[in-house]
Amino acid sequence: MEPYKINIQPTNRPAIIKFEANKFLTRKQNYEFKNVDEAKNSPLAKQLFYLPFTKTVYISGNFVAVERYDIVEWPEVQEEVAKQIENYLNSGEPVIIEDETTPSKVPVTVYAESTPNPAALKFVSNKKLVLAAFEFKNIEEAKISPLASGLFHFPFVKEVFIDENYISVLKYDITEWDDIASELREYIRLHIEEGKEIVSEDAKSNTQNTTENAENNTVETTSLDETSQQIVDILEEYVKPAVASDGGNIRFQSYDEESKTVSVILQGACSGCPSSTFTLKNGIETMLKSMLDGKVNEVVAING
């Protein structure tokens, strides 16, 4: 099982800092503790209150946020606190001890949102669902995701894409969204509300930026050449947020230095969209040509 790792994230309030984990710590509800007595059901929060500068502890989703008293500054102690949280989580001790007051169901809101792709609908939740994106083309691929597996039992579901707080569903043309959207929305809502697993905890995202390699099929972005890494950075900062708002994802595939051709893969609602291949190809192409002067001639968009 992959060990817990903690990433330090500042917030817009100088007294509060977030310690983000690479896994979910709690799915049922958010917790706020103002003193050690309130933290009796959270051994982790209780331990943090032994630090003399801890004022408040918040636990939600995949992070612990700590508010400090003014007796210290975060740069002086944040690494030590991060290590303490990481060691605690890897010890296997519980983050929250549930009792009869802990709700068995989580109040959840899910609403349907149209996308530029008429074959895709985006179902947005008010809860964080996953920490990385996942794409499933069929029920076999979806075996790591109980939610996606369940959706594939609907005969009209063609593909499922899950990211942060939404699920994009691509359908076959055998039915119209007006006839099935409510049924899908309710299925997704109940799955989340009942606290069922969305994606297996140790599952690896299948939408990360990679480039083809003859020996091992993929190479992580850390081994990309300088231009390829620049392209990935531009896609991450300028393109992905817009694509995600439409229920999709864009993934860098390769860069050919000789022909100056960039290949990208479109996923989620963008995959198979009648307009997205042309629109994104030309939009990304214009952006990369402008930002990487002389290094890019063409962008090839491939449906994932």
Backbone bond lengths (Angstrom), bond angles and torsions (degrees), N, CA, C in turn:
res aa  C-N    CA-C-N  psi(-1)  N-CA   C-N-CA  omega(-1)  CA-C   N-CA-C  phi
1 M - - - 1.464 - - 1.526 109.48 -
2 E 1.314 115.44 135.00 1.457 120.07 -178.77 1.522 111.11 -63.33
3 P 1.346 118.14 131.76 1.467 119.75 -179.70 1.524 111.81 -70.51
4 Y 1.307 115.20 157.82 1.458 120.05 175.02 1.523 109.48 -70.57
5 K 1.319 115.02 141.17 1.456 121.35 173.28 1.521 107.85 -131.11
6 I 1.317 115.73 140.14 1.469 121.09 -176.42 1.526 109.95 -110.95
7 N 1.332 114.88 132.94 1.454 121.95 176.43 1.528 108.78 -116.34
8 I 1.312 116.99 129.12 1.466 121.91 -177.39 1.523 109.91 -83.76
9 Q 1.344 116.69 126.28 1.455 122.24 -179.58 1.520 111.05 -127.56
10 P 1.337 117.89 115.21 1.473 120.10 175.08 1.528 110.29 -64.66
11 T 1.314 116.65 159.41 1.466 121.59 175.86 1.533 108.47 -121.72
12 N 1.332 116.00 177.87 1.470 119.11 179.34 1.528 112.50 -77.34
13 R 1.330 116.24 0.37 1.470 120.99 173.34 1.529 108.16 -113.38
14 P 1.323 118.46 114.40 1.467 121.64 -174.52 1.522 114.67 -55.48
15 A 1.333 117.40 -28.29 1.461 120.17 -177.56 1.525 112.84 -79.12
16 I 1.343 117.04 -14.54 1.473 121.07 -176.18 1.522 110.33 -114.25
17 I 1.312 115.11 134.54 1.461 120.49 175.97 1.528 108.58 -131.19
18 K 1.339 115.60 145.66 1.468 121.02 -179.56 1.528 109.82 -102.67
19 F 1.306 115.06 137.65 1.454 121.69 174.87 1.530 106.23 -112.94
20 E 1.332 115.58 98.94 1.466 121.28 -174.41 1.519 111.07 -87.77
21 A 1.332 115.06 133.91 1.465 121.27 177.45 1.517 110.21 -99.95
22 N 1.320 116.08 160.52 1.462 121.79 178.35 1.526 111.98 -86.19
23 K 1.337 116.63 7.11 1.462 122.33 176.26 1.533 108.05 -141.41
24 F 1.317 115.92 162.85 1.458 120.07 175.85 1.532 109.99 -71.31
25 L 1.318 115.60 140.10 1.460 121.70 175.95 1.520 110.51 -98.91
26 T 1.322 116.52 -34.15 1.466 121.92 177.16 1.514 108.70 -151.71
27 R 1.317 116.71 144.58 1.469 121.39 177.85 1.529 111.90 -117.43
28 K 1.329 116.62 -20.04 1.460 119.24 -169.98 1.525 113.76 -78.04
29 Q 1.319 117.63 -41.97 1.455 118.88 -178.61 1.530 109.67 -162.39
30 N 1.319 115.82 174.20 1.452 122.11 176.15 1.527 108.94 -97.36
31 Y 1.330 115.91 148.35 1.456 120.26 -176.68 1.523 110.18 -127.28
32 E 1.334 115.44 140.78 1.461 121.69 174.70 1.525 108.17 -132.11
33 F 1.338 115.70 126.66 1.459 121.04 -179.27 1.531 108.67 -123.25
34 K 1.344 115.86 127.60 1.461 120.34 -177.60 1.529 113.17 -101.90
35 N 1.317 116.43 -9.38 1.466 119.77 176.99 1.521 109.36 -161.88
36 V 1.322 116.10 174.04 1.459 120.86 -174.24 1.526 111.93 -66.71
37 D 1.342 118.31 -29.96 1.472 120.41 178.38 1.530 111.19 -67.66
38 E 1.315 116.35 -41.94 1.467 120.08 178.05 1.534 111.07 -64.75
39 A 1.325 116.61 -24.45 1.471 121.31 -175.53 1.523 112.78 -89.33
40 K 1.331 117.68 17.31 1.470 119.72 -175.32 1.529 113.32 -60.59
41 N 1.354 117.87 -26.51 1.467 120.71 179.40 1.519 113.20 -95.15
42 S 1.332 115.80 6.62 1.464 119.49 177.65 1.522 109.38 -130.65
43 P 1.324 117.22 96.31 1.469 119.64 178.93 1.527 112.88 -57.92
44 L 1.330 116.88 -31.98 1.461 119.91 179.38 1.528 110.26 -67.50
45 A 1.339 117.04 -49.20 1.461 120.11 179.45 1.529 110.29 -62.72
46 K 1.322 116.34 -39.26 1.466 120.76 179.70 1.520 110.63 -59.90
47 Q 1.316 115.79 -41.92 1.463 120.56 178.70 1.527 111.10 -63.83
48 L 1.339 116.26 -39.13 1.471 120.28 -179.61 1.529 111.52 -67.18
49 F 1.332 117.28 -28.99 1.468 120.05 178.63 1.530 112.39 -71.74
50 Y 1.321 117.55 -12.92 1.461 119.45 174.75 1.523 111.25 -73.22
51 L 1.352 116.17 -15.31 1.454 119.90 174.00 1.530 107.81 -76.98
52 P 1.322 118.94 127.86 1.466 120.50 -171.45 1.520 115.32 -65.35
53 F 1.336 116.76 -16.97 1.465 119.26 -177.56 1.524 112.83 -96.47
54 T 1.322 119.12 -0.92 1.465 121.65 -177.53 1.522 110.76 -77.89
55 K 1.331 115.55 122.14 1.464 122.01 -179.97 1.528 111.34 -101.31
56 T 1.338 116.86 -47.15 1.467 122.56 -178.82 1.526 109.10 -144.53
57 V 1.328 116.04 145.43 1.463 121.72 176.56 1.525 108.64 -123.08
58 Y 1.328 115.73 129.23 1.468 122.25 176.33 1.529 107.86 -116.08
59 I 1.327 116.83 135.25 1.471 121.37 175.31 1.516 107.86 -126.65
60 S 1.311 115.88 124.40 1.470 120.67 -176.90 1.521 109.50 -155.92
61 G 1.326 116.07 132.72 1.464 119.47 174.84 1.510 112.76 55.91
62 N 1.339 116.07 -113.09 1.467 120.43 -177.41 1.524 112.71 -111.44
63 F 1.338 117.72 21.15 1.457 117.13 -179.08 1.531 113.42 -141.17
64 V 1.329 113.17 158.27 1.458 122.66 169.66 1.523 106.13 -116.26
65 A 1.323 117.19 127.23 1.463 121.08 175.81 1.524 108.10 -111.80
66 V 1.317 114.72 136.31 1.466 119.70 -178.69 1.526 109.30 -123.22
67 E 1.321 115.50 129.06 1.451 120.96 172.85 1.530 108.07 -98.55
68 R 1.324 117.39 132.87 1.467 122.10 -175.70 1.533 111.60 -106.00
69 Y 1.328 114.23 155.95 1.457 120.25 165.50 1.530 108.36 -77.76
70 D 1.322 116.65 164.85 1.461 120.88 -174.18 1.522 114.50 -79.87
71 I 1.320 117.06 12.26 1.471 119.19 -179.13 1.531 112.32 -76.68
72 V 1.350 117.07 -14.01 1.469 121.61 176.29 1.521 109.08 -139.42
73 E 1.329 116.25 166.25 1.460 122.69 170.27 1.521 107.64 -108.64
74 W 1.331 117.10 147.71 1.462 120.03 -175.68 1.539 113.83 -58.12
75 P 1.337 119.99 -41.15 1.464 118.30 179.97 1.528 114.09 -56.53
76 E 1.330 116.49 -23.30 1.464 120.27 -179.42 1.529 112.34 -76.26
77 V 1.342 117.61 -27.12 1.474 119.53 -169.75 1.531 114.44 -130.84
78 Q 1.340 118.55 -8.60 1.465 119.57 -170.21 1.524 113.44 -63.35
79 E 1.323 117.92 -36.86 1.470 119.79 179.79 1.522 110.83 -65.55
80 E 1.317 116.00 -39.41 1.457 120.75 178.91 1.526 111.23 -65.01
81 V 1.338 116.21 -41.81 1.465 120.50 179.24 1.528 110.18 -66.32
82 A 1.322 116.51 -43.17 1.469 120.49 178.84 1.526 110.79 -58.65
83 K 1.330 116.31 -42.39 1.466 120.27 179.99 1.519 110.83 -67.04
84 Q 1.328 116.35 -37.96 1.466 120.14 178.66 1.520 111.01 -63.38
85 I 1.334 116.79 -44.30 1.467 120.75 178.97 1.523 110.31 -65.10
86 E 1.325 116.66 -44.37 1.466 121.10 -179.55 1.526 110.87 -60.59
87 N 1.325 117.08 -45.57 1.471 120.79 179.49 1.522 111.25 -63.12
88 Y 1.339 116.12 -40.21 1.463 119.19 179.14 1.529 110.76 -62.68
89 L 1.310 116.53 -48.13 1.465 120.25 -177.88 1.525 111.24 -61.47
90 N 1.331 116.86 -38.86 1.465 120.29 -178.91 1.524 112.95 -77.51
91 S 1.333 116.22 -7.43 1.466 119.04 176.89 1.527 111.76 -78.11
92 G 1.346 115.65 -15.32 1.457 119.94 179.67 1.513 114.16 87.79
93 E 1.328 117.17 1.07 1.457 120.31 177.89 1.532 110.14 -73.19
94 P 1.343 118.43 153.33 1.469 120.82 -176.23 1.530 112.74 -70.75
95 V 1.308 115.59 147.02 1.461 120.96 173.89 1.523 109.03 -80.33
96 I 1.339 115.53 -45.48 1.470 122.89 178.05 1.526 108.61 -129.12
97 I 1.319 116.64 133.33 1.470 121.13 173.21 1.521 107.22 -96.35
98 E 1.322 116.05 111.73 1.462 120.09 -176.50 1.516 111.09 -77.12
99 D 1.326 116.08 143.47 1.453 121.53 175.61 1.518 109.25 -132.94
100 E 1.322 116.90 -167.22 1.469 119.88 -175.90 1.522 112.72 -66.70
101 T 1.344 117.67 -15.59 1.467 119.80 179.63 1.523 112.27 -87.54
102 T 1.350 116.52 -10.17 1.462 119.83 -179.85 1.525 109.33 -77.43
103 P 1.313 118.53 123.46 1.473 120.11 -177.74 1.519 111.47 -65.20
104 S 1.337 116.43 140.90 1.469 120.46 178.78 1.524 111.33 -81.14
105 K 1.350 114.91 -19.63 1.460 119.07 178.45 1.524 109.96 -123.71
106 V 1.331 114.99 150.97 1.454 120.92 -179.91 1.519 109.00 -105.77
107 P 1.339 118.59 123.52 1.462 118.88 176.06 1.532 110.24 -59.69
108 V 1.314 116.30 124.32 1.468 120.56 -174.07 1.524 110.21 -131.87
109 T 1.315 115.37 139.64 1.458 121.42 172.30 1.525 108.30 -114.32
110 V 1.308 116.24 130.78 1.471 121.70 176.12 1.519 108.15 -131.04
111 Y 1.317 116.62 128.29 1.459 118.87 176.53 1.531 110.12 -128.18
112 A 1.317 115.61 151.05 1.466 121.68 -179.19 1.522 109.82 -91.61
113 E 1.319 114.97 141.03 1.461 121.05 -177.65 1.530 108.30 -134.67
114 S 1.317 116.92 131.36 1.456 120.07 179.84 1.529 110.39 -70.89
115 T 1.320 116.24 159.47 1.463 122.92 178.40 1.534 108.06 -129.46
116 P 1.336 117.35 167.40 1.475 118.90 176.75 1.526 113.47 -62.45
117 N 1.325 115.99 -17.87 1.462 120.66 179.19 1.526 109.12 -92.18
118 P 1.328 119.50 113.88 1.474 120.92 -178.49 1.520 113.46 -62.03
119 A 1.330 117.56 -18.61 1.462 120.80 179.74 1.522 112.20 -89.07
120 A 1.347 117.99 -2.44 1.462 121.05 -175.86 1.519 111.35 -123.82
121 L 1.335 115.27 142.19 1.459 121.82 174.57 1.526 107.60 -129.20
122 K 1.326 115.11 142.59 1.468 121.63 -176.59 1.528 108.68 -106.92
123 F 1.339 116.33 124.67 1.465 121.35 178.77 1.529 108.00 -107.62
124 V 1.330 115.79 112.67 1.466 122.06 -172.44 1.522 110.07 -102.17
125 S 1.342 116.47 132.36 1.459 122.51 -179.71 1.529 110.24 -108.79
126 N 1.323 115.97 155.13 1.462 120.02 174.54 1.524 111.22 -87.58
127 K 1.339 117.22 7.12 1.462 122.83 177.11 1.520 109.95 -118.12
128 K 1.323 115.90 146.15 1.458 120.08 174.20 1.523 108.30 -70.78
129 L 1.328 116.69 130.15 1.463 121.24 -174.10 1.522 113.04 -101.55
130 V 1.317 116.67 -45.30 1.466 121.98 -177.61 1.526 109.08 -140.61
131 L 1.326 115.80 162.96 1.460 121.39 179.43 1.521 111.72 -99.33
132 A 1.335 116.80 -8.22 1.464 121.94 176.77 1.521 107.74 -149.72
133 A 1.324 117.17 162.93 1.470 121.07 -175.91 1.527 111.60 -83.27
134 F 1.335 114.87 148.37 1.468 121.72 178.06 1.523 108.96 -136.50
135 E 1.335 115.76 137.64 1.462 121.42 176.59 1.523 109.14 -121.63
136 F 1.340 116.05 134.18 1.457 121.54 -179.58 1.519 109.56 -127.83
137 K 1.329 115.34 121.31 1.465 121.10 -178.75 1.527 112.48 -90.86
138 N 1.325 116.89 -19.50 1.462 120.51 -178.41 1.522 109.20 -158.92
139 I 1.315 116.55 174.17 1.465 120.97 -174.99 1.521 111.74 -68.32
140 E 1.317 117.90 -27.10 1.462 120.76 177.90 1.525 110.42 -65.89
141 E 1.315 116.48 -44.90 1.467 120.59 177.92 1.528 110.90 -65.19
142 A 1.325 115.97 -26.78 1.465 121.07 -173.96 1.523 113.54 -85.06
143 K 1.312 118.80 7.51 1.467 119.76 -176.79 1.532 112.57 -64.79
144 I 1.347 117.51 -19.15 1.468 120.45 177.34 1.527 111.83 -85.46
145 S 1.337 116.81 -3.08 1.461 120.99 -177.37 1.524 110.82 -129.26
146 P 1.333 117.82 104.25 1.469 119.88 177.54 1.527 112.53 -57.66
147 L 1.322 117.81 -35.69 1.465 119.90 179.69 1.520 110.80 -67.39
148 A 1.333 117.45 -49.39 1.462 120.52 179.86 1.529 110.89 -63.58
149 S 1.340 116.74 -40.06 1.475 120.11 178.36 1.526 110.58 -58.30
150 G 1.330 115.75 -43.51 1.456 119.74 178.72 1.511 112.39 -63.28
151 L 1.328 116.64 -39.85 1.463 120.07 -179.65 1.529 111.51 -65.19
152 F 1.325 116.73 -34.30 1.467 119.54 179.91 1.529 112.67 -69.32
153 H 1.323 117.73 -12.17 1.466 119.43 175.20 1.528 112.40 -77.20
154 F 1.335 116.37 -11.12 1.457 119.55 169.88 1.535 107.19 -79.95
155 P 1.322 119.22 124.90 1.463 121.23 -171.84 1.519 114.61 -63.42
156 F 1.324 116.98 -18.78 1.459 120.03 -176.95 1.537 113.13 -93.02
157 V 1.337 117.92 -3.65 1.475 120.83 -178.99 1.522 110.07 -83.45
158 K 1.309 115.76 123.26 1.463 122.30 -177.93 1.523 112.23 -99.08
159 E 1.339 118.05 -46.76 1.464 123.20 -179.80 1.522 109.36 -144.45
160 V 1.333 115.54 156.34 1.467 121.61 178.02 1.523 108.84 -133.34
161 F 1.330 115.43 134.25 1.465 121.61 177.73 1.522 107.67 -128.56
162 I 1.351 116.87 125.26 1.469 121.41 -177.64 1.525 109.35 -119.16
163 D 1.316 115.61 128.69 1.463 120.88 176.85 1.518 108.57 -141.97
164 E 1.279 116.69 154.32 1.451 127.67 -178.89 1.530 115.58 14.02
165 N 1.341 118.60 -79.13 1.477 119.48 -176.45 1.527 112.31 -126.84
166 Y 1.332 118.01 22.92 1.463 118.71 179.96 1.525 111.86 -147.40
167 I 1.340 114.26 160.42 1.466 122.95 175.47 1.517 107.52 -125.17
168 S 1.317 117.11 125.21 1.462 121.15 172.79 1.525 108.26 -99.64
169 V 1.316 115.65 128.48 1.468 120.98 179.47 1.520 108.28 -115.36
170 L 1.335 115.98 126.70 1.462 121.86 173.81 1.515 107.78 -101.50
171 K 1.333 116.44 133.61 1.467 120.25 -175.73 1.531 111.85 -112.55
172 Y 1.312 114.06 160.45 1.465 120.52 168.71 1.534 108.49 -77.98
173 D 1.320 116.33 164.11 1.469 120.55 -176.14 1.526 114.10 -81.09
174 I 1.343 116.77 12.72 1.470 119.11 -175.20 1.525 112.36 -76.84
175 T 1.319 116.90 -11.16 1.467 120.14 -178.51 1.524 110.45 -150.64
176 E 1.340 115.95 168.61 1.459 120.88 -179.61 1.531 110.04 -105.44
177 W 1.334 116.49 153.60 1.460 120.71 -178.82 1.526 112.02 -60.23
178 D 1.311 117.86 -34.30 1.464 120.85 -179.58 1.529 111.76 -58.19
179 D 1.324 115.61 -27.81 1.466 120.32 -176.35 1.524 113.08 -87.87
180 I 1.315 118.33 -19.56 1.475 120.32 -170.97 1.526 114.65 -126.59
181 A 1.332 119.06 -14.38 1.471 121.48 -173.75 1.531 112.41 -59.03
182 S 1.332 116.95 -44.52 1.465 120.47 -178.31 1.521 111.68 -64.45
183 E 1.322 116.32 -40.08 1.470 120.79 179.99 1.525 110.33 -64.24
184 L 1.328 117.19 -44.29 1.465 120.78 179.02 1.524 111.14 -65.86
185 R 1.330 116.41 -43.74 1.461 120.39 -179.54 1.523 110.64 -59.19
186 E 1.335 118.11 -43.98 1.454 121.90 -179.18 1.526 111.04 -67.63
187 Y 1.331 117.65 -37.92 1.465 120.72 178.14 1.532 109.96 -62.41
188 I 1.330 116.40 -46.42 1.463 121.21 179.99 1.526 110.60 -63.55
189 R 1.329 116.33 -43.83 1.471 120.62 -178.72 1.526 111.17 -60.90
190 L 1.317 117.18 -46.75 1.462 120.93 -178.78 1.525 111.45 -64.85
191 H 1.321 116.76 -38.61 1.473 121.09 179.45 1.530 109.82 -59.84
192 I 1.335 116.18 -45.70 1.468 120.88 -179.31 1.522 110.45 -70.55
193 E 1.323 116.39 -43.61 1.472 121.89 -177.06 1.522 111.91 -59.96
194 E 1.324 116.76 -37.17 1.466 121.43 -177.69 1.524 112.31 -80.87
195 G 1.340 116.53 2.32 1.465 120.58 176.73 1.507 114.13 72.75
196 K 1.330 117.46 20.13 1.463 120.25 179.27 1.528 110.53 -71.94
197 E 1.314 115.61 154.16 1.458 121.19 -177.88 1.525 110.47 -65.51
198 I 1.319 116.26 136.36 1.468 121.33 177.40 1.516 109.52 -85.75
199 V 1.329 115.33 -56.48 1.465 122.90 176.76 1.518 107.03 -136.26
200 S 1.312 116.81 141.45 1.463 121.64 179.46 1.522 110.97 -50.29
201 E 1.319 116.34 136.59 1.463 122.10 -172.77 1.523 113.32 -55.66
202 D 1.331 117.56 -36.91 1.462 120.68 -176.76 1.524 113.47 -95.58
203 A 1.335 116.96 7.17 1.462 119.83 -179.77 1.520 110.69 -68.60
204 K 1.312 115.97 142.82 1.459 121.91 177.99 1.521 109.54 -97.99
205 S 1.322 116.06 138.51 1.461 120.39 178.02 1.527 110.07 -59.83
206 N 1.330 116.57 140.40 1.467 120.66 177.42 1.519 111.19 -106.30
207 T 1.337 116.99 21.90 1.466 119.68 -178.69 1.523 112.20 -122.67
208 Q 1.349 116.76 14.50 1.455 119.01 -177.68 1.516 110.76 -74.11
209 N 1.341 117.05 153.14 1.453 121.94 179.85 1.516 110.72 -67.62
210 T 1.320 115.66 121.88 1.462 121.82 178.17 1.503 109.71 -139.54
211 T 1.317 116.27 167.86 1.451 121.35 174.92 1.516 109.10 -131.43
212 E 1.306 118.15 149.02 1.453 122.01 -173.89 1.523 111.74 -67.12
213 N 1.319 116.36 145.31 1.444 123.33 177.34 1.517 108.13 -143.87
214 A 1.295 118.31 130.44 1.461 122.13 -172.70 1.522 112.64 -63.77
215 E 1.338 117.99 -31.44 1.447 120.05 -174.87 1.522 113.36 -84.92
216 N 1.337 117.00 -42.49 1.464 117.80 -175.39 1.518 113.42 -127.22
217 N 1.327 116.89 18.95 1.458 124.95 174.15 1.524 114.45 72.27
218 T 1.334 117.99 -43.36 1.453 118.94 -179.34 1.510 111.37 -138.54
219 V 1.330 114.70 153.51 1.455 121.75 176.63 1.519 106.90 -129.62
220 E 1.309 118.59 134.35 1.451 121.16 -179.28 1.518 110.54 -67.06
221 T 1.323 115.70 157.18 1.463 120.59 -176.54 1.518 112.64 -60.20
222 T 1.319 118.00 -20.74 1.457 120.22 179.96 1.524 111.56 -66.42
223 S 1.341 117.78 -18.46 1.458 120.44 -179.53 1.527 112.09 -103.45
224 L 1.322 118.22 11.40 1.455 121.58 179.71 1.527 110.34 -75.13
225 D 1.338 115.03 154.86 1.464 119.26 173.75 1.523 109.11 -71.90
226 E 1.317 116.44 170.48 1.460 121.33 -172.42 1.526 113.01 -59.87
227 T 1.341 116.79 -44.70 1.467 119.56 -178.77 1.527 111.34 -66.35
228 S 1.328 116.49 -42.57 1.460 120.28 178.61 1.521 110.93 -60.18
229 Q 1.331 116.99 -41.41 1.459 120.14 179.20 1.522 110.67 -65.88
230 Q 1.340 117.17 -37.32 1.468 120.27 176.29 1.525 110.68 -62.41
231 I 1.328 116.33 -40.19 1.466 120.96 179.00 1.530 110.27 -63.81
232 V 1.328 116.12 -45.46 1.470 120.83 178.53 1.527 110.39 -59.03
233 D 1.325 116.88 -44.18 1.467 120.99 -179.27 1.530 111.27 -62.19
234 I 1.341 116.86 -40.85 1.466 120.87 179.22 1.531 110.44 -66.11
235 L 1.327 116.35 -43.32 1.470 119.96 178.56 1.530 110.83 -61.32
236 E 1.333 116.40 -43.17 1.464 120.94 -178.48 1.526 111.44 -63.77
237 E 1.337 116.67 -42.82 1.460 120.34 -173.48 1.519 113.65 -82.31
238 Y 1.342 116.99 -39.63 1.466 119.37 -170.13 1.532 114.49 -107.98
239 V 1.324 117.51 -27.93 1.462 119.68 -171.92 1.527 112.53 -102.50
240 K 1.333 116.73 -45.85 1.463 119.77 -173.93 1.530 114.10 -57.66
241 P 1.340 119.07 -42.79 1.476 117.84 -179.98 1.530 113.13 -58.74
242 A 1.330 116.77 -40.23 1.465 120.17 179.38 1.521 110.98 -68.49
243 V 1.323 116.29 -40.27 1.465 121.09 179.80 1.531 110.00 -66.18
244 A 1.340 116.35 -41.15 1.473 120.45 -179.94 1.525 111.43 -62.88
245 S 1.328 116.59 -34.77 1.472 119.45 179.93 1.521 111.32 -65.63
246 D 1.330 116.36 -20.86 1.467 121.06 176.12 1.522 112.12 -97.67
247 G 1.342 116.84 9.92 1.458 120.49 175.81 1.510 114.29 83.79
248 G 1.321 117.24 21.55 1.466 119.25 -177.20 1.514 113.39 -129.78
249 N 1.313 114.22 -170.74 1.454 121.55 -179.66 1.525 108.60 -150.17
250 I 1.327 115.56 150.56 1.462 120.19 175.11 1.515 107.83 -124.45
251 R 1.318 116.68 135.12 1.457 121.19 -176.67 1.525 109.80 -126.72
252 F 1.308 116.11 130.68 1.456 120.98 175.56 1.525 109.48 -69.49
253 Q 1.347 115.79 132.47 1.456 118.95 177.65 1.523 111.90 -107.46
254 S 1.353 117.22 -51.82 1.464 118.14 -176.65 1.526 110.96 -162.83
255 Y 1.322 114.00 162.83 1.467 121.68 174.02 1.513 107.87 -134.88
256 D 1.345 116.18 123.90 1.459 122.23 178.02 1.526 108.58 -98.93
257 E 1.321 115.91 108.89 1.460 120.46 -175.85 1.521 112.40 -64.56
258 E 1.320 116.00 -33.47 1.468 119.66 -176.88 1.530 111.28 -69.75
259 S 1.334 116.78 -48.40 1.468 120.01 -179.46 1.521 112.22 -90.94
260 K 1.345 115.91 -8.67 1.468 122.42 -177.87 1.531 111.44 57.94
261 T 1.351 113.91 41.40 1.462 121.28 -179.67 1.519 110.93 -106.20
262 V 1.333 116.05 131.46 1.462 122.47 176.99 1.524 108.20 -106.22
263 S 1.328 116.21 130.67 1.469 120.73 175.38 1.512 109.30 -110.71
264 V 1.333 116.51 130.33 1.461 121.80 177.62 1.523 108.93 -126.62
265 I 1.322 115.73 154.32 1.464 122.02 179.33 1.523 108.78 -111.80
266 L 1.318 116.56 131.01 1.468 122.32 178.16 1.526 108.80 -97.54
267 Q 1.346 115.96 132.46 1.460 120.69 -176.61 1.524 110.56 -129.70
268 G 1.322 114.97 170.75 1.458 120.19 179.36 1.512 111.53 64.53
269 A 1.330 117.01 -138.03 1.463 121.28 -177.73 1.520 112.29 -64.12
270 C 1.329 117.00 -21.84 1.472 119.84 -179.89 1.518 111.82 -75.01
271 S 1.323 117.51 -24.70 1.455 121.22 -177.69 1.527 110.10 -69.75
272 G 1.309 116.06 122.10 1.454 121.06 178.79 1.504 114.64 78.87
273 C 1.321 117.89 3.73 1.461 120.45 179.50 1.525 109.44 -69.57
274 P 1.332 118.55 129.78 1.464 121.08 -177.06 1.525 113.76 -57.17
275 S 1.333 116.69 -32.14 1.466 118.65 -175.70 1.520 114.38 -103.00
276 S 1.335 118.11 -22.11 1.460 119.54 -169.93 1.525 113.02 -68.27
277 T 1.333 117.43 -38.14 1.459 119.10 -178.95 1.518 110.68 -58.69
278 F 1.312 116.54 -47.40 1.468 120.17 179.80 1.525 111.13 -68.80
279 T 1.338 116.20 -49.28 1.471 120.60 -176.42 1.520 111.66 -62.09
280 L 1.341 116.58 -50.78 1.453 119.87 -178.22 1.517 111.76 -66.82
281 K 1.329 115.92 -40.95 1.465 119.19 -179.67 1.521 109.87 -57.42
282 N 1.325 116.08 -48.77 1.459 119.36 -176.93 1.527 111.82 -72.88
283 G 1.343 117.14 -37.87 1.465 119.40 178.21 1.515 112.15 -65.59
284 I 1.335 116.34 -46.65 1.464 120.94 179.53 1.526 110.17 -66.70
285 E 1.322 115.32 -40.74 1.466 119.96 -179.72 1.525 111.01 -58.90
286 T 1.326 116.10 -46.42 1.469 120.65 179.02 1.523 110.80 -61.88
287 M 1.339 116.71 -43.22 1.460 120.97 -178.68 1.532 111.64 -64.48
288 L 1.339 116.17 -47.29 1.461 119.39 -177.42 1.527 111.83 -67.51
289 K 1.326 116.40 -36.68 1.465 119.52 176.89 1.525 110.52 -62.99
290 S 1.323 115.67 -39.26 1.458 120.52 -178.25 1.526 111.67 -72.48
291 M 1.333 116.85 -41.63 1.463 120.50 -173.91 1.525 113.21 -86.44
292 L 1.335 116.59 -22.64 1.472 120.62 178.92 1.526 108.22 -122.58
293 D 1.290 115.24 66.14 1.464 123.17 -172.95 1.528 112.20 -50.26
294 G 1.339 114.99 119.66 1.457 120.77 175.49 1.510 115.20 83.53
295 K 1.337 118.26 -4.33 1.468 120.22 -176.68 1.526 113.11 -100.45
296 V 1.355 116.78 -16.28 1.470 120.36 -176.58 1.521 109.72 -128.91
297 N 1.341 115.75 127.85 1.466 121.77 175.91 1.525 111.67 -105.24
298 E 1.343 115.23 -34.50 1.464 118.71 -172.42 1.523 110.36 -151.64
299 V 1.335 114.37 148.18 1.459 120.89 172.83 1.531 108.11 -119.46
300 V 1.313 115.79 128.03 1.469 122.25 178.88 1.523 107.57 -107.56
301 A 1.328 117.22 120.91 1.457 122.52 179.98 1.518 109.50 -100.95
302 I 1.342 115.52 128.77 1.458 121.35 -177.72 1.520 108.30 -118.59
303 N 1.307 117.77 134.73 1.467 120.95 175.88 1.511 109.27 -73.70
304 G 1.353 115.56 128.32 1.445 120.97 -178.30 1.521 112.89 -69.72
